Amino acid sequence: MSREMESFIRRLEKHHDELRWLYMELYDNGSMFAELCDRMGSFCLERNEELKKRDAVREADPNWYKQNDVLGMMFYIDNFAGNMKGVADRLEYLEKCNVNYIHLMPFLDTVEGRSDGGYAVADFRKVQDKLGSMEDLENLTKACHEKKINVCMDFVMNHTSDAHEWARKAREGNGEYMSRYFFFDNPDIPSQYERTVPQVFPTTAPGNFTWLPDAGHYVMTTFYPYQWDLNYRNPRVFNEMMYNFLYLANRGIDIFRIDAVPYIWKELNTSCRNLPRVHTIVRMMRMIGEVVCPSVLLLGEVVMEPEKVVPYFGTVEKPECHMLYNVTTMATTWHTVATRDVRLLREQLNAVNGLPKEYVFLNYLRCHDDIGWGLDYGSLLREGIEERSHKQYLNDYFQGYAGDSNSRGELYNADPVTGDARFCGTTASMCGIEKAGFEQDKEAMEKAIDLDIMLHAYMFMQSGIPVLYGGDEIGQVNDYTYKEDPLKAKDSRYLHRGAMNWELVKNIERHGTAEGEIFHRLAELERIRKREKVFASDAQTCTVETYDRSVLGICREMEGEKLIGLFNFSESESTAWINTTDGEYVDLCSGRKIWPAEVHLSGYGFCYLKKTFL
């Protein structure tokens, strides 16, 4: 027996009983489970030698991703560098950005104009022609691994494109493939679902079902009519999607962002969100990964309130996702920018900091998607702030209409009935860099850059892994040219998905440019984070009372070192009052010695105060 097979059997034996129990509870199909195990063995043996070495190293150190040297960046391949070969040519730039984890936004085959930004997959084993090939993907992941850069991709489990082979056969009336989706020949059952299932896009894609005249059936389409929901009650769906997952893992993918994970199990008379069987499926996926490709991580996309997000970590004994997005904290951060009041953000951070250190969040200021104002309105109501009016204020503020705002951006999916809307804009534009540049206002530009850098410094202090959106490292602003493209004009999310401006990148070495100041100030923060062990994910983290509503205090402690970060969310000077008898601290940014009991901060100023205890 080969060494590889021995390793596979050892790992399978560790998980076999639980995996079989969950599978049989869900499907009661022993032959399909046996097939799954056989195929898992085949995929394990097919991994190339470099990936097997990667598996061995990371199986021996399963907490490798929790260290203080992990920094991510997400981008669309075509926007960033044209295609996969172009990304490979830009790896030195990514190294210069101190990035060692790249999230390649959806790159699998899709239909132009009906892709939802690539989230309507037509073939899970084919790269979009304009981006390259599977061979190009393998070459890119290999080149990234040689530079110690991890590669993340989106794995869209909830649905396929209506152009997928399964969907085409289902539309033709093939019963085997119809059973892989939710097909109904009359509106009775769809109408029952509609009574309890919320709409994701009520204005742009109302309802959860689409009538197919040529097929004479309704099909479930939670997101858009061209995205058909998969039926995970069918074990063939689960098995085949796991084979796709393992196939892509063998192309060198390190991290799988599971898209729309709360939606993947459907039941009548429920919301079809966060159902218990979802956790069964994710737990099985976690075990399958640990058996076949233990170096691979699962990142869950759960864009919901905190109490619904945390269960996707599973438990310490039976984990599910390795990492989750810190969505509510992101939205609350921008609320804090608009209100200059850190109280709600402190509550949110306290909730996150109270979780087990095994749970790792990805922290970010902006991503490819819109910002939905999913805040803790119960807490806000105690302060007299009502939900609808506050959402209106936030959207007005970030469009530049209220609250002495310098932000620029646009609404997405605005609902005139409920008054609800989401917001689109780059980090730089939301901080005022776009407005200051347009008006050629040097003083306003300095203030906008200060806000941008302060927010990144604060993000680095959060518990977890920070991720930048490509272009934020040079302060790239909104791109309004999307309105000129008929395939994009109706989707304002393309406002902040603009192509990387490599001409502006040249400015990072030019003194006095906004791009240069942002890039180098961020680089210094990244070096500090990488150098100081107290930034590791398992450091003890808590908020600190500052006695000033506009100043957030965060404390991190680890192995005899203590770091206090103070962040002024106001454009005016503020003073933080800290109850401490520790004596002098050193500001890691300026080198100055500071007694932290009374710390003066300039508008949008911050400091990292370090103390080492013998």
C-alpha positions, 0 to 999 in steps of 0.5 A: 500500500502506498504512503498516500493511500495509508494517509488517506485511510488514516484520515478517513478512519478518523471521520468515517463513522460520523460522516456515514452517520450524517450521510445516512441520516440525510439520504439513507443510501449506502451505495451512494455513500460507498461511491462517495468514499471511493471517489474521495480516495481517487481524488486524494491519490490524484493530488500532485506531489506539491499539494500532498506536501502542502497537505502534510505541512498544514495537517501538522500545523492546522492553525497556520492561517491564524497567525499575524502574517496573513493578509488578503486581497480580493479582486476580479481577474479581468479587472485586475490583470486581464486574465490568469496569466496577467495575474501571474505576471503581477505577483511581485506587485502583490508581494509589494502589497504584503499580500499572501492570500488572494481571493479570485472573484468568480472565474468559472464558465458563465453566460455573459449578461446572465452571470450575476457577476460570475455567480451563475456557473454554467460549468464547474470544471471550465474557466471563462474563455476570456480569463484562461483555462484550467491549465492556466489556473493550475499554473497560477496556483503553482506560481502563487504557492512558490511565493507563499501566496494562498489562493481563494475562489468562490464555490457556488453551491446553492445554484447553477446557471440555467445554461449548465448541462444539468439545467439544459437536460432538465428543461428538456424534460429529463426526469433525472436532471429535473430532480436535481432542481425544484420543478413543479408543473403547477403553482400550488407548491411554489405559492406555498413556498412564497408564503414563508420565503423572503425575497432576496431581490424584491425589486430586480428579481421578485419572487422565488420561482420562475415559470419556464414556458418551454418546459411547462414547469416552475423552477425555484430561483431564489436569486435571479431567474437564470440561477436555478436552485439545486435540490440537496435532498437528492444525494446525486447533487451532493455527491457531484458537487463534492466531486467538483469541490475536490476537482478544484482543490486538486487544481491548487485552490487553498480556500473555498468561499462557499457562496450563499451557504445559508440557502442550500437546504429548502423545506416547505413552511420555512424561510429556507434559510439557516435550516439544520440540514445546512449545517449537516451538509457543511459539516460533511464538506468539512470532513471530506476536505480534511480527509482528501485535502487537509490543507484546504480551508472553508470560508462561509459567506453568511450575510446575516445577523451575528446570532445566525452567523456564528453557528456556521463555525460549528462547534470546537469539537465538530467544526464546520467553516474555518472562517466566516465574514465579519459582515455586521462589524463591517456595516457597523463600522460605516455606521460609526463613520456616519454618526461619529459614535462608537458605542454600537461598534463597541457592542459588536466587537465585544460580541465577537471578542467573546467567542472562542478563539478557534473561530476566525473572522475575515475582516474587511471594509469593502468587498465586491458586494453592496453594503446592507445596513444589517445593524443591531437596531434593538440597541439603537432603538434604546438610544432613540434611533429608529430603523427606517429613518436611520437607514435613510440617514446612512444612505443619504450620508454616504451619497453625500446628502447629509451629516456633513458628509464627503462620501460619494456613491450610489444606492442598490436595489432601492425599494420605494415601498419599504424604504430599504436600500443598499449602498455601493462605493469604494472605500476611498470614495466613501472616505471623501477621496473622490470628492477632494480630488474632484474639487482639488481640495488639498486640505480635504484630501489630507483629511480623507486619507487620514480617515481611510488609513485610520479605518485600515489601522482599526481593521488590522486590530480586529480579531481575525484576518484582514482583507483588502479589496483590490485598488484600496491600497492606492485609494481607487475611487468609484468607476462610473463608466459601468453606466456605459455598458448595457450589460452592467448599467442596471447594476450599481454594484459595478460602481466599486468593481472598476478595473485596476488603474495601473497608471495610478499605481505608478504614482506610489513612488511619486512624492506628494501623490494620494496613491503614494501616501495611501500605499506607503502608510498602509504598507507601514501598518502591514509591516507592524502587524506582521512584526508584532505577534500580538496581532495573531488571531488567538490573542486576547482581544477586548474593547477599552473605555475611552470616555469619548463617544468618537474614540474606539479603544481596542486592546490585544494581549499575548505572551507578555505583550499588550497593545492598545489601539485608539481610533478617532472616528471624528474629524475633530480633535479628541481625547481618550482617557484610559484607566491604566497604571501600566506606565509608559507605552510606545506608539509603534507608528511614531516611536513616541513614548506615551502615558496612555491615561490621557491621549490626544488624537487629531481628527481621524487620528489613531495610535498603536500603543505597545507595552512589554511586560517582563 
